[in-house]
Amino acid sequence: MPYLRQLQLGPMENFVYLVGADDSPATAVIDPAWDVDAVLEAARADGRTLTDALVSHHHYDHCNGLVPLLERVPVRVWAHARDAEHLPREVRSEVKPLSGGDAVEVGSLSIRALHTPGHTPGSTCFQLADALFAGDTLFVNACGRCDLPGGDVAQMFDSLSRLSRIGDEVRLYPGHDYGDVPVSTIGRERGQNPYFQLLGSLEEFVRQRTRPPR
């Protein structure tokens, strides 16, 4: 596995990730939010150089660190084209739009963007080697909300269906610490995530995901 550091930051138990190749200090931060000082200090302590920021989706709790980060470090910013227009106004001109299947090269490391709409129109997971950084698309034992602006339950069903076919051994790194463990695997989720159990029926998935709260 390449270099990886997981940080839990902010009042919503966000996970922020630092990833990079072992043979280069070049490092990407995934979903920079809440505490840029902590992110920069972690990178410095590990001898890493931030070169890129990858944004899984445009919600505030996943990108509120972009502005202060760019004020301090000249990173490239990547986000899906459908969410880029909703990022903070101050950074939109810096965003390099992604489409599903695109690769971001960070040193010798290639990180592939998987377009997984449902939580937002441009929600994106990032895959490298045997790791999947899932933002708010897939959580440990859960999946992202679809009732916020731009959410779509049928798209979430399709996105989860595609993720469920990834290899069992692929490790799941979610966007929040909402589960019983901070890191899972696709195989574990296939076996116990209740939303994976509903992927045989779009109708049932929609019914369960849109049922009113008790």
Secondary structure, DSSP 8 states (H G I E B T S, - for coil): --EEEEEEETTTTEEEEEEE-TT--EEEEES--S-HHHHHHHHHHTT-EEEEEE-S---HHHHTTHHHHHHH---EEEEEHHHHTTS-GGGGGGEEEE-TT-EEEETTEEEEEEE-TTSSTT-EEEEETTEEE-TTTEETTEE----STT--HHHHHHHHHHHTTS-TT-EEE-SB--SSSS-EEHHHHHHH-TTGGGTT-HHHHHHHHH----
